[in-house]
Amino acid sequence: MNQDKPVVLIMAGGKGERFWPRSRISTPKQLQKVYSNKTLLRETLERALTITTIDRIYIGTNASLKKSILIQEKNFPEKILS
């Protein structure tokens, strides 16, 4: 039953200023591919799916990043909080 699974809120806001020069306003740290061919956000989503279901995962971000995250993570259009 999904109610037994935890609700996960992934914090994906911010500008990634401390990750400069690799990070930019248009592609902050969470949208960068750092350790693999997946973005940090995608890697975090996949880890979250090991403990809960997709319907219990939310992404918290700022309004300026919402569109970029929607393009990248098409399964979460109603679950992105900004």
C-alpha positions in Angstrom: 0.0 0.0 0.0 1.4 3.4 -1.0 0.4 5.0 2.3 3.0 2.9 4.0 5.8 4.4 1.9 7.5 7.6 2.9 6.8 10.9 1.1 10.0 12.3 -0.3 10.7 16.0 -1.0 13.8 16.6 -3.1 15.1 20.1 -2.6 16.3 21.3 -6.0 16.3 25.0 -5.8 19.2 27.5 -5.7 21.5 28.8 -8.3 24.5 26.6 -7.6 26.8 29.6 -7.0 29.3 27.5 -5.1 29.6 25.1 -8.0 30.8 27.9 -10.3 32.2 28.0 -13.0 30.6 24.7 -14.0 27.2 25.8 -12.8 25.2 28.6 -14.5 21.9 30.2 -13.9 20.4 28.2 -16.8 22.0 25.0 -15.7 22.6 24.9 -12.0 24.2 22.1 -10.1 21.1 19.9 -9.8 20.8 19.8 -13.7 24.5 19.0 -14.2 25.9 15.6 -15.0 28.7 15.2 -12.5 29.3 11.6 -11.5 27.7 9.8 -14.5 25.6 10.4 -17.6 22.7 11.4 -15.4 22.0 14.7 -13.8 22.3 15.0 -10.0 18.5 15.4 -9.9 18.0 12.2 -11.9 20.4 10.3 -9.6 18.5 11.6 -6.6 15.1 10.6 -8.0 16.4 7.1 -8.7 17.7 6.8 -5.1 14.3 8.0 -3.9 12.5 5.3 -5.9 14.4 2.6 -4.0 12.4 3.6 -0.8 9.1 4.9 -2.2 6.8 5.1 -5.2 6.8 7.8 -7.9 3.5 9.2 -6.7 5.0 10.0 -3.3 8.0 12.0 -4.6 7.9 15.8 -4.9 10.5 18.2 -6.2 10.9 21.6 -4.5 12.6 24.3 -6.6 12.3 28.0 -7.5 10.1 29.4 -10.2 13.0 30.1 -12.5 14.0 26.4 -12.6 10.6 24.8 -12.8 10.5 24.8 -16.7 13.9 23.3 -17.0 13.0 20.6 -14.5 9.7 19.9 -16.3 11.6 19.4 -19.6 14.1 17.1 -18.0 11.7 15.1 -15.7 8.5 14.6 -17.6 7.1 12.2 -15.0 6.8 15.0 -12.4 4.8 17.9 -14.0 2.3 18.0 -11.2 4.8 17.2 -8.4 7.1 20.2 -8.9 6.6 22.8 -6.2 7.9 26.3 -6.7 
